[in-house]
Amino acid sequence: MIAYLNGRFLPIEEACVPVLDRGFIFGDGIYELLPVYSRRPFRLNEHLKRFDSNLASIRIGNPYSAEKWRELIAEMIERNHLEDQSIYIQVTRGVAKRDHAFPKNVSPTVLILSNPLVTPAQEQVQKGVSAITALDDRWLRCDIKAISLLANVLLRQQAIDVGAAETILFRDGYLTEGAASNVFVVRDGVMLAPPKSHLMLPGITYDVVLELAAAQGLEHAVRGVSEHEVRSAQELWMTSSTREVLPITALDDKAVGGGTPGPVFWQMYGWYQEYKAKVMRA
């Protein structure tokens, strides 16, 4: 596997970061994950815009222009000979003496990796997955795609420990998101999505699902979704760059709807796959 680190493409085994890098010491950095289909990055402009906004939110200057990022990502895709890839990019504040205050005159650390893109198997889509619920006890800036993901790791591990795929989070009685996904709810044929706020990550796939719903005339609403509405939903889905659109058919060991993926899910799943085929695999 080839990595890009601070201006050099090199075997990942040779890519090393100093122990005083603030990403290692403080989790002081931002990341982005881009799915690549048929060697084409999915919604590259939107991913780069979110990445730039997140860097600005923690006051790290973007080390590259959008055009430079495009060139580097294209070269990373070319160097890793896979049709479908998952491109990970990360920028930290850089290397400095350990001190909470921002260091002066340091250069950001830039890392790009490529891994195989693994999307849900068709059997998993047909059956759906299980999820559990938990109190959303993370910090109040979940909209920042920071590399300091310990809270998300712990919440997701709660699901893994009981053989579930995801942990759905509630704060003050309302749905925020999953530990590593956005969550959609269907009640009485209407698709519901919690609104973007500082309490959730604004997902690129979340945007695509809402755009498809609007284009196809699916009745939907973006509003606060109560815990009761989630627990009594006819359908639940999770969305993310790698999971795409995936049905949740059991929540806290109780069947969601009829315990199988519902009709609204199958509509959205078909639209999403059609969009992917037309835009990314044409």
Summary of the structure (lengths in Angstrom):
residues: 282
radius of gyration: 19.4
end to end distance: 27.2
largest distance: 58.8
contacts: 890
relative contact order: 0.14
helix: 32%
strand: 31%
